[in-house]
Each structure stands twice: as C-alpha cells, then as structure tokens.
Amino acid sequence: MLKKMLIPIAFLGMIVAQYWISVGMISGSNRILAEGIPFRFKCAPIDPNDPFRGKFITLSYDAIQFSMDSAKAPEAGSTVWLSFGEDSAGYARISSLSKTQPASLENVLKIPVSYRGQNEDSTILYFNYPFERYYLEETKAPDAEKLYLDGTRIGNAYALVYLYQGNARIREVFMNGQSLTELLSQP
C-alpha cells in the first residue's frame, strides 16, 4: 500500500519542483529589469540562428576589454566583478574590476574573464557578456537584421541592459534612438 502511494506523491513533488524552479527563474530575471540600473552598451554587427530557441541578433559591444597592471590582473577563466560607468557619449564603459565581491552591488556584473592579452606595460582582459543575444519573432528577423547591421555600420546602435546585484538582462536594442521593436512594427 505504501509503495502505491509513494509513486504518485513523488510524481507530484517533481511537478511542484519544476514549477517552483521555473517561476523562480522568471521572477529573478524580471527583478533585474524592475530594480536594476540601465546602461547603454554600444553595439557592433553579427546575426546567427539558433535551431532550438529561434532567431536572434548576436550583439557585439565596444566595452568588452579592460586594461590593468599585469601583476594584479586575474587569469583567464577566473570570475571577476566589473563596475560600470558611462563615457562622455552616455554609453557603458568598464570603470573598475575587482577579484572579490564589492560592498555595493550597484552597477556591477559578475563575469568570467574570457581572454587575457598582454601589451608592453599592462594586461588586457576581454569579456563575453551574458547578454549577447537578443531574441525576436522569427518573421521579423530578416528586417531586424538589416536594421541592426545598418545601425551598427553608422555607429547608432546600442542595447539597453539592466544591471542588478551582479546580474544583467537586456531590455531592448535601439537604432538612431528608436527601439528595434518600434521600428519593426512600422509599415
């Protein structure tokens, strides 16, 4: 009798756990947009396709590297905390790097070092941001790709990314100050 009851209870527990994990992931992602601090990351072109998740634009950014003293630079693969500020044009730039979690998690992103390069007097660290894909409806993808490529060629494309407690989420891509979603909905 106990064995017959155990299987349905375990199955129900599995269903509840899957639901709970999904809701937690979605609410955590939406919390970044609700409470995070927005930064504009200047973009460069690329556009592939993911057969499982659909069409997306791969975003490449100008602010992907940070130069520092070679003796203090972390190794490639190690996780660091990047602090962001804005340049004179209002675009995001890496303002500092910490190997340990800073006291304030405002304007920071926890991220691994992708590559470590060297020049004459310093080390250059490169990063692959976790917000390099912008997904969109498949029927709008060809038009979005053209708009994005045109915008990056003339330097007027950027992604609005929210940072919150070391995490990031992209909200929208803009061309010439207008959202890609709005541009695609115009006739």
C-alpha positions, 0 to 999 in steps of 0.5 A: 500500500505504501509503495502505491502511494509513494509513486504518485506523491513523488510524481507530484513533488517533481511537478511542484519542483519544476514549477517552483524552479521555473517561476523562480527563474522568471521572477529573478530575471524580471527583478533585474529589469524592475530594480536594476540600473540601465546602461547603454552598451554600444553595439557592433554587427553579427546575426546567427540562428539558433535551431532550438530557441529561434532567431536572434541578433548576436550583439557585439559591444565596444566595452568588452576589454579592460586594461590593468597592471599585469601583476594584479590582473586575474587569469583567464577563466577566473570570475571577476566583478566589473563596475560600470560607468558611462563615457562622455557619449552616455554609453557603458564603459568598464570603470573598475574590476575587482577579484572579490565581491564589492560592498555595493552591488550597484552597477556591477556584473559578475563575469568570467574573464574570457581572454587575457592579452598582454601589451608592453606595460599592462594586461588586457582582459576581454569579456563575453557578456551574458547578454549577447543575444537578443531574441525576436519573432522569427518573421521579423528577423530578416528586417531586424537584421538589416536594421541592426547591421545598418545601425551598427555600420553608422555607429547608432546602435546600442542595447539597453541592459539592466544591471542588478546585484551582479546580474544583467538582462537586456531590455531592448536594442535601439537604432538612431534612438528608436527601439528595434521593436518600434521600428519593426512594427512600422509599415 
